[in-house]
Amino acid sequence: MSSSMTEGRRQDDLIKQRLQNREEYERQKQNLINETEKSRPSASKFVGQNDSMEDNLKNSTVGLVRLEDFQQRRKELEEAKAREAARTNELKEETKKIKKRKKAKSTLSFAIDDEEGDGETSSRQTPDGVNGEHAVKRAKLGKNPNVDTSFLPDRDREEEERRERERLRQEWLRNQEELKAEEIEITYSYWDGSGHRKSVNCKKGDTISSFLEKCRQQFPELRGIGVDNLMYIKEDLIIPGHYTFYDFIVNKARGKSGPLFNFDVHDDVRLLADATKEKDESHAGKVVERSWYQRNKHIFPASRWEVYDPEKSYGKYTIS
């Protein structure tokens, strides 16, 4: 009987001790959480003024609110925010004024000391003047007009240079537009195995596609064919349709057998052939159906043709 009572008391003591340990554990855990929250930067510190105003507006307009009341409340909050910003700006301005005042005061004190020192020195060194005046003047430093300052930044000079560059740029653009508007006569040959030569007038700023459209109107057999199914070959190069004649004229582009910037037809009539000099001749470009090219691209002359690449140098064309 006594042993059972002893065992019961022992169990009660163990239960109490276990409860005390759990309470101590919970208390320490809560202390650690509180210390962690204190050391962690609060998210509210980084909330902007707009977010705070929106939160205040939401908190003050909970539930169904009339539109007039909502707008009035928002207006009040915005006015309060504006007053707070104005107060902040006033404080900043006041701080700046105080700093300037301190700086001016310190500078003035040094100046006064210097003047007093100069006055004492001069009074010790020189006697009173004729009229009893102390003619003590401090020498002031100024700019030397003989020094070259062109390398220094100058806002007026930079603005003048910018205006001059803009004027030259506009003038260059006008000249280029005038050049693009000039008309040229382009001699070409519709090629279907044999040549059918004709000419058409275009502007230098026209694209190859617009040129092919004009060529299509000159041959009845081409009127049923779209421009996308036509090709323009100049000096053994297939010219894509988005290029303009102006591009080749300005860049003095060259092909495999002649210049791409001459669109007339003339031969090299020099009596003495010099292999070290370029040939002075231009050939008529060919207008070809894309289907004909696909059937005959393994046969001369189509076997020599390749797509024009502006990055590629085709070298100088010489008499072979």
Phi, psi and omega in degrees: 000313180295324180294323179291323179292319178299318179295323179294316178297323180295320178295320178297318179298320180295321180295316179298316180297321179295319178296319178296319178297319180295317178298318178297320178297315180296321180296315178296322179297317179295322177297317178297319179297317180295318179294322178295318179295324179292318181284337181282136178295132183288143180289336181290340179292335185253015178277129182287169181293325179295318179296319180297318179295319178296320178296316178297321179294320179293319182292328182271355179232056179276137178087199181281121180230139178293153182297321179297317179295320180297314180294322178296316179296319179295321179296320179297317179296320179295320178296320178296321178295320179295320178296320179296318179295321179295321179296319178297317179296322178297319178296319179296315179298319179297320178297318179297318180297319179297316179297317179296320180297317179296318181295316179296322180296316180295320178295318180295322180296318177296319180296318179297316178301317180296317181295318178298317178298317179295320181296316179297317181297315182293324179292329178284327186272323185243141176284175178297149180286188181296316181264010179079021182258146175261103181273076180250114180233134179276139178286134180255141179274139179223182180280142176271114183291348182271355182274136178283117180246020182293338181278349180278150179295135180223115185296318181294317180295319179295321178294320177296318177295322179296317178296322179294318177297320179295321178296317179294323179295316179296321178296319179295320179296320177297319179297320180292322178295320177296321179294320179294331182280350179290145181265145176225153176262124183249120176267128181221172180224121173286118189250118173231032187111335173220158187269141174231097191275136173212177178223157181214147179265130179222167172269153181297335180273359180288149177276166177296328179295317178294326175296316179295328177296319177292322177296323182297329181283345183271346180237122181301325182289347180261352185290338177270005182248135179285161180297327180296339181262013176245152180230147176243122182245123179231123180053048177065022177236135177276115185268119177298155188287343184276350178284155176247160176296330178300323180300318182284326181291315183291318184274357182051048184293148182234145178257196182282335184227013180169178181283146177269355184259001173252124186245008171267186180234121174207154182257162175279111186256017178292138183288324183253118181277128179240115184290345181273353181246150180289150178285136179263075178210154180224140183250152179291134176290156182251136172255120189231144172286140181296325179294322178296320180295320180295327180282332189238018184288351176266001184246143176296140005270354185295337180292341179272345187285145174212159183290138181292132177237113183294339180278346185267138177262123181267006175072186178269139178267121184238165177287125180264000000 
